[in-house]
Amino acid sequence: MNEYLFNIIYGFYGENVFLDLIGIFFAEYLIFLLILGVFISLILNKLNPKVYFFIFGSSLFAWFISQFIKIFNIATRPFNLNASSFPSGHTSVAFALAFAFLFSVFHKNKSTLNKILVFKFFILAFLIGFSRIFIGEHWPLDIAGGIILGFLIPFFIYKKKSALNFLSRGPKCN
């Protein structure tokens, strides 16, 4: 199934120069626009610096974990048998940014603007992952692993932070 999906998606690569250039741009550079978009939206929301640390710390941690997992060489890249590909680091970071934004900003402020931003961030994260398959850098399972890692890292950090905040308040006394 992994190879089958890869062949379908990658099969479009090389068919149209314009589409190829968009795919390459998305695969290599869209992550930077996503980071910039999240950063600007945090400034517009006038949030506590701890939120910045949570969002960008989660994405950085997701990247480190993805690189650590690659040491075990679970899967090689489709066209480079000397390079490990599981999980996709780009996809891990992109989805960690989107999920961390969802957990920290959208959870507290469900304004229409934040709803639109969350939707756009997830679309961009999906395009980053999809384009990594499109240009032949990753298998679909690498992307799925990146999505899962991109969810788990901010989720557990957010839950741990919530638990620590609860514990630091102590028991309620009447």
C-alpha positions, -999 to +999 in steps of 0.1 A: +000+000+000+029+024+008+045+018-025+012+019-043+003+053-029+038+066-035+036+055-072+003+073-077+014+106-061+050+106-075+036+095-109+025+131-115+060+144-110+077+153-142+044+157-161+042+195-158+071+218-152+049+244-134+034+217-111+069+204-105+082+238-095+052+243-071+058+209-056+095+216-051+087+250-035+062+234-012+085+206-002+115+227+005+103+262+014+067+262+025+078+252+060+094+287+064+062+304+054+043+283+079+067+293+106+065+329+097+027+327+095+025+312+130+049+338+144+029+367+129-004+352+142+011+350+177+021+386+175-014+396+164-029+376+192-006+394+217+001+363+236+023+355+266+059+346+256+053+311+272+029+304+243+057+312+218+080+289+237+054+262+237+047+264+200+082+268+187+096+245+214+072+217+204+081+220+168+118+220+175+114+190+198+094+172+171+123+178+147+149+165+171+128+134+178+123+128+141+161+130+136+167+107+165+143+081+151+161+083+118+192+070+134+175+036+135+171+037+097+135+023+098+130+031+061+152+045+034+142+073+011+126+062-022+156+071-044+184+073-018+190+040-001+217+056+021+194+081+037+168+073+064+133+087+057+111+078+086+095+100+099+095+131+078+111+159+097+094+186+076+060+170+082+067+166+119+076+202+123+047+215+102+021+195+121+037+202+155+033+239+147-003+235+136-013+213+166+006+235+191-012+265+177-045+247+180-039+236+216-026+269+229-042+297+209-073+283+194-082+265+226-083+299+245-096+322+217-120+307+192-123+339+171-132+336+134-096+348+126-081+320+147-105+294+132-093+305+097-056+305+108-059+270+123-075+257+091-048+274+070-020+261+091-033+225+088-037+230+050-001+242+048+011+213+069-007+188+047+007+204+015+042+202+030+038+165+037+021+157+004+047+176-016+075+156+001+059+125-015+052+143-048+089+151-053+100+116-043+117+125-010+094+104+013+071+074+014+035+080+025+042+061+058+070+086+065+045+114+062+020+095+084+047+091+110+055+128+108+018+137+113+016+114+143+048+128+158+037+163+150+005+156+170+020+137+199+048+161+209+027+192+214-002+171+228+019+156+256+037+189+263+004+206+265-012+179+288+019+179+310+018+217+312-019+216+321-013+190+348+016+210+362-005+241+363-032+222+381-008+207+406+009+241+413-024+256+423-028+231+450-060+218+465-090+241+469-097+250+505-130+264+516 
